Amino acid sequence: MTYEYTPRGVCSRKMIIEIDDGIVTDVQIMGGCNGNLQGISSLVKGMPVDEVIKRLEGINCGFKGTSCPDQLAKALKEATE
């Protein structure tokens, strides 16, 4: 399944997530801190969706109250509801 998500409150503009049988198989994040987001995308590939959510949910970037990793967790929650 491919899921597209528009992050809120962060620098990134769009997330495209591929999920197959409860496993994250690919993540593309447009905008934001390119190197960091490439690293996050690479690290979560092959992980179960629930594990990614558990690890990334609640991470903040400065005083924003959210972050790109937190937004990825929100996207995965929405995609699997």
PyRosetta script that sets phi, psi and omega in degrees:
from pyrosetta import init, pose_from_sequence

init()
pose = pose_from_sequence("MTYEYTPRGVCSRKMIIEIDDGIVTDVQIMGGCNGNLQGISSLVKGMPVDEVIKRLEGINCGFKGTSCPDQLAKALKEATE")
pose.set_psi(1, 139.1)
pose.set_omega(1, 174.1)
pose.set_phi(2, -106.5)
pose.set_psi(2, 132.0)
pose.set_omega(2, -180.0)
pose.set_phi(3, -127.4)
pose.set_psi(3, 128.6)
pose.set_omega(3, 176.9)
pose.set_phi(4, -106.3)
pose.set_psi(4, 136.3)
pose.set_omega(4, -175.9)
pose.set_phi(5, -135.9)
pose.set_psi(5, 138.4)
pose.set_omega(5, 174.7)
pose.set_phi(6, -103.0)
pose.set_psi(6, 109.4)
pose.set_omega(6, -179.6)
pose.set_phi(7, -65.6)
pose.set_psi(7, 153.5)
pose.set_omega(7, 179.3)
pose.set_phi(8, -123.1)
pose.set_psi(8, 135.3)
pose.set_omega(8, 174.4)
pose.set_phi(9, 80.4)
pose.set_psi(9, 12.3)
pose.set_omega(9, -179.9)
pose.set_phi(10, -134.0)
pose.set_psi(10, 174.9)
pose.set_omega(10, -177.8)
pose.set_phi(11, -75.9)
pose.set_psi(11, -30.6)
pose.set_omega(11, -179.0)
pose.set_phi(12, -67.9)
pose.set_psi(12, 149.9)
pose.set_omega(12, -173.9)
pose.set_phi(13, -107.7)
pose.set_psi(13, -25.0)
pose.set_omega(13, -175.5)
pose.set_phi(14, -158.6)
pose.set_psi(14, 143.6)
pose.set_omega(14, 175.8)
pose.set_phi(15, -127.7)
pose.set_psi(15, 131.6)
pose.set_omega(15, 174.7)
pose.set_phi(16, -118.7)
pose.set_psi(16, 119.6)
pose.set_omega(16, -172.6)
pose.set_phi(17, -121.2)
pose.set_psi(17, 132.7)
pose.set_omega(17, 174.5)
pose.set_phi(18, -105.6)
pose.set_psi(18, 127.9)
pose.set_omega(18, 178.8)
pose.set_phi(19, -127.5)
pose.set_psi(19, 131.0)
pose.set_omega(19, 178.6)
pose.set_phi(20, -131.7)
pose.set_psi(20, 114.8)
pose.set_omega(20, 177.1)
pose.set_phi(21, 56.5)
pose.set_psi(21, 41.2)
pose.set_omega(21, 177.5)
pose.set_phi(22, 80.7)
pose.set_psi(22, 7.5)
pose.set_omega(22, -179.5)
pose.set_phi(23, -116.3)
pose.set_psi(23, 134.5)
pose.set_omega(23, 175.2)
pose.set_phi(24, -74.5)
pose.set_psi(24, 118.6)
pose.set_omega(24, -178.8)
pose.set_phi(25, -103.9)
pose.set_psi(25, -20.8)
pose.set_omega(25, 177.7)
pose.set_phi(26, -163.1)
pose.set_psi(26, 145.8)
pose.set_omega(26, 175.4)
pose.set_phi(27, -139.3)
pose.set_psi(27, 127.8)
pose.set_omega(27, 173.1)
pose.set_phi(28, -120.4)
pose.set_psi(28, 129.5)
pose.set_omega(28, 180.0)
pose.set_phi(29, -124.8)
pose.set_psi(29, 122.3)
pose.set_omega(29, -179.3)
pose.set_phi(30, -98.8)
pose.set_psi(30, 134.8)
pose.set_omega(30, -178.4)
pose.set_phi(31, 83.8)
pose.set_psi(31, 178.5)
pose.set_omega(31, 179.4)
pose.set_phi(32, 81.2)
pose.set_psi(32, -165.1)
pose.set_omega(32, -178.0)
pose.set_phi(33, -81.4)
pose.set_psi(33, 97.2)
pose.set_omega(33, -169.4)
pose.set_phi(34, -51.1)
pose.set_psi(34, -51.0)
pose.set_omega(34, -177.5)
pose.set_phi(35, -63.1)
pose.set_psi(35, -45.4)
pose.set_omega(35, 179.2)
pose.set_phi(36, -62.9)
pose.set_psi(36, -42.0)
pose.set_omega(36, -177.6)
pose.set_phi(37, -71.3)
pose.set_psi(37, -32.9)
pose.set_omega(37, 173.8)
pose.set_phi(38, -64.5)
pose.set_psi(38, -39.9)
pose.set_omega(38, 178.3)
pose.set_phi(39, -63.8)
pose.set_psi(39, -46.3)
pose.set_omega(39, 178.5)
pose.set_phi(40, -60.8)
pose.set_psi(40, -46.2)
pose.set_omega(40, 179.9)
pose.set_phi(41, -57.8)
pose.set_psi(41, -44.3)
pose.set_omega(41, 179.9)
pose.set_phi(42, -65.3)
pose.set_psi(42, -40.6)
pose.set_omega(42, -177.9)
pose.set_phi(43, -68.1)
pose.set_psi(43, -34.9)
pose.set_omega(43, -176.1)
pose.set_phi(44, -84.6)
pose.set_psi(44, -15.2)
pose.set_omega(44, 178.0)
pose.set_phi(45, -60.2)
pose.set_psi(45, 130.5)
pose.set_omega(45, 179.3)
pose.set_phi(46, 89.5)
pose.set_psi(46, -4.9)
pose.set_omega(46, -179.7)
pose.set_phi(47, -90.6)
pose.set_psi(47, 149.2)
pose.set_omega(47, 172.5)
pose.set_phi(48, -64.6)
pose.set_psi(48, 142.4)
pose.set_omega(48, -179.0)
pose.set_phi(49, -52.9)
pose.set_psi(49, -46.2)
pose.set_omega(49, -178.0)
pose.set_phi(50, -60.4)
pose.set_psi(50, -36.6)
pose.set_omega(50, 179.4)
pose.set_phi(51, -69.3)
pose.set_psi(51, -41.2)
pose.set_omega(51, 177.9)
pose.set_phi(52, -61.2)
pose.set_psi(52, -46.5)
pose.set_omega(52, 179.5)
pose.set_phi(53, -58.8)
pose.set_psi(53, -47.0)
pose.set_omega(53, -178.3)
pose.set_phi(54, -59.2)
pose.set_psi(54, -39.4)
pose.set_omega(54, -176.6)
pose.set_phi(55, -79.6)
pose.set_psi(55, -32.0)
pose.set_omega(55, -171.6)
pose.set_phi(56, -102.0)
pose.set_psi(56, -23.4)
pose.set_omega(56, -176.4)
pose.set_phi(57, -62.4)
pose.set_psi(57, 132.7)
pose.set_omega(57, 175.9)
pose.set_phi(58, 90.7)
pose.set_psi(58, -2.1)
pose.set_omega(58, 176.7)
pose.set_phi(59, -72.0)
pose.set_psi(59, 132.4)
pose.set_omega(59, -180.0)
pose.set_phi(60, -109.5)
pose.set_psi(60, 151.4)
pose.set_omega(60, 175.1)
pose.set_phi(61, -114.6)
pose.set_psi(61, 105.2)
pose.set_omega(61, -177.9)
pose.set_phi(62, 61.3)
pose.set_psi(62, -131.5)
pose.set_omega(62, -178.5)
pose.set_phi(63, -103.1)
pose.set_psi(63, 20.0)
pose.set_omega(63, -175.9)
pose.set_phi(64, -74.5)
pose.set_psi(64, -22.5)
pose.set_omega(64, -176.0)
pose.set_phi(65, 79.5)
pose.set_psi(65, 4.1)
pose.set_omega(65, 177.2)
pose.set_phi(66, -159.0)
pose.set_psi(66, -177.6)
pose.set_omega(66, 177.7)
pose.set_phi(67, -160.3)
pose.set_psi(67, 172.5)
pose.set_omega(67, 175.7)
pose.set_phi(68, -62.1)
pose.set_psi(68, -42.7)
pose.set_omega(68, 175.5)
pose.set_phi(69, -60.7)
pose.set_psi(69, -41.7)
pose.set_omega(69, 178.1)
pose.set_phi(70, -62.9)
pose.set_psi(70, -41.0)
pose.set_omega(70, 178.0)
pose.set_phi(71, -65.5)
pose.set_psi(71, -35.3)
pose.set_omega(71, 175.3)
pose.set_phi(72, -63.3)
pose.set_psi(72, -41.7)
pose.set_omega(72, 176.5)
pose.set_phi(73, -60.9)
pose.set_psi(73, -42.7)
pose.set_omega(73, 178.3)
pose.set_phi(74, -63.0)
pose.set_psi(74, -41.8)
pose.set_omega(74, 178.5)
pose.set_phi(75, -61.2)
pose.set_psi(75, -44.0)
pose.set_omega(75, 179.8)
pose.set_phi(76, -65.3)
pose.set_psi(76, -37.8)
pose.set_omega(76, 175.7)
pose.set_phi(77, -61.0)
pose.set_psi(77, -47.3)
pose.set_omega(77, 179.0)
pose.set_phi(78, -61.6)
pose.set_psi(78, -41.6)
pose.set_omega(78, -176.7)
pose.set_phi(79, -65.7)
pose.set_psi(79, -28.4)
pose.set_omega(79, -173.9)
pose.set_phi(80, -106.1)
pose.set_psi(80, 6.4)
pose.set_omega(80, 178.6)
pose.set_phi(81, -72.7)
pose.dump_pdb("model.pdb")
